[in-house]
Amino acid sequence: MWGAGALRYGGDYNPEQWPAEVWREDVALMRRARVNLVTVGVFAWSRLEPEPGRYTFDWLDQVLDLLHDNGIGVALATPTASPPPWFSLAHPDALPVTADGVRLHHGSRDTYCAAAPAYRAAARAIAAALAERYAHHPALALWHVHNEYGTTCHCAHAARAFRRWLAERHGDLDALNAAWATSFWGQHYTDWAQVDTPRATQYLANPGHLLDFRRFWSDTLLAAYAEQRDLLRAANPAVPVTTNYVLGDWVPVDHARWAAEVDMVAIDHYPDAVDDGAEEQSALAADLARGWARHGAGGDRSAPWLLMESAPNQIHTGGRMHAKEPGRMARHSLSHVARGSRGVMFFQWRAPAGGAERFHSALVPHAGPDTRVFREAVDLGAMLERISEANEGTVDADVAIAWDAASGWALGHPGMPSPHLDHRDEVAAAHRALWRAGFGCDVVLPGDRLDAYRLLVLPALYLASDATADWVSGYVREGGHLLVTWLSGVADEHARVRLGGHPGALRDVLGVRVEEFHPLADAQTVPLSGGGTGRLWAETVRLAGAQPMDTYADGVLAGLPAVTRHRFGAGTAWYLSTRPDDATYRRLLSDAARAAGASPVCPTAPAGVEAVRRRGAGASWLFLLNHTDRPQRVPAAGVDLLTGATVDAQVHLPGGGAAVLRESDAAGRRGAPDRADG
Ligand code: GLA
């Protein structure tokens, strides 16, 4: 769906919060900003169905007609993330219950249990009513089901559904007892009725139980999405259906698995750093979305995805808001488009006067359209029109980084050796090091094809099934280059530790055997003999075929290997037993990538200038984003689509500025296009 062509531009639009005169101003301003897609109705359930079965669609009819008359498409949402107050009063059993047994009440949003039959029936009913009325409305470009699935519950409905799910996954109680290692602390189950959701416990909960609960919710929420999708699709198969993914460790959603069920992956992304961490986070989120999109039906490395929500202005960090500097909104947006997003959408169009998110940023802020933010929104709309030809093709990436939702969930469990074990952080650290060194990265999942990549990086891939272990060793045996970080391959898919020395599943390919962990205190670092430092973690690594490449220089581990390299089959496998400081990590990953034959996207780009290349049929586009506040020059040639200027030898980027270059043939030619697309 949504092949090459115009980039989508717009955001969440909540006309139900405003009188009709404001709608007319909204549409005039949208036209000025060249907005072509708005998400409508996300939280409008109580305005669409004020009492059970009585629908008030008249205002939505007018809004959709008005938008259509002005050439603006609609991503029409089903409002099921926020049931009306009448629903909770009529169905108290469908209100969510927390792990410690507190039943929550309406007054915010997401107040439902997606395993409760009454909620599911009500959600289907409102979705069906919307489908019946609007499935053939000419403004309808996309169905947006729900909002940010992720809410869990411990009520009786959830417990019953969890038991059914467990019986299907494990077959019988013996298998469940084995998977959860219930002999520990006498948790052995003898009847399914004894199995509950992981409620609040006196002391540490069972890791296998917690992990399956996450998996259960991923499947349950997916089923809730799929039943809405099916009835929307049935009403008009020509209109694509999706839901917006929320990113975060708390989310019990396996986004890659969901990709097969949506017509296009859509993500919401809000960086929480104010320095260049925000740019890195945007790059990682976009690479993740592209990696998940490959898992869609017929997905490949150029599968479309969409940035469905982002913030026009403020970055929220530590409970405070930080205004984005001029130009930053555009650079964040271009970074997503460079990485394959079919457009740029924001939360939200117009800032509300009241409600919990009254100070969230908007394209039309409280101060109105005569503002820097709205002027930047107008500029961005024009930019996106000018670069629409770059809305196709694959993104150059020589390096693959593995992502695994379940490893993230398992590393967050209590009883781990350190409080700072986080799959996302480790993926982000490796991605940051490669981002700073200028290498393009794809995110892959265990089992994905790897023949497009020079180097595979596994950051804290804690859970490894036998199939994952075979995937890794097969890749290296056949000549692949691999870099594995601490805490990978330690446990199996049930979160049971593999015995015989860590990293159990990957010992052979790495040629090491880890005897002991040495988690480091928060501010503690350990010197490495190569000059850098390690933090967070260290290990007693015994060589079993690998060579030491760097050693610990002090303390109980002095002289023992910290970084190793192993020839395995026709390939090479590196192991890092600590988190190196940023400069050391960057050097290590650059060395491993270059040794593997990878090259940076634009080797001549100066520090602080991000370079991403998209490659389509017969053309390539180089996106250059200057994240510094100083002017920068980048040797490159082509036509800058943002200005229309021909560039013969050097692009001049103003501080905070950007260029999107349609490259002259010679400049865009790939160094080593010798491998098939994954
Ligand atoms: C999410 C939600 C939006 C809004 C934003 C605020 O992405 O989908 O409704 O709450 O966060 O950042």
Residues whose N, C-alpha, C, O or C-beta is under 5 A from the ligand:
A	BS01	GLA	N147 E148 D268 E309 F347
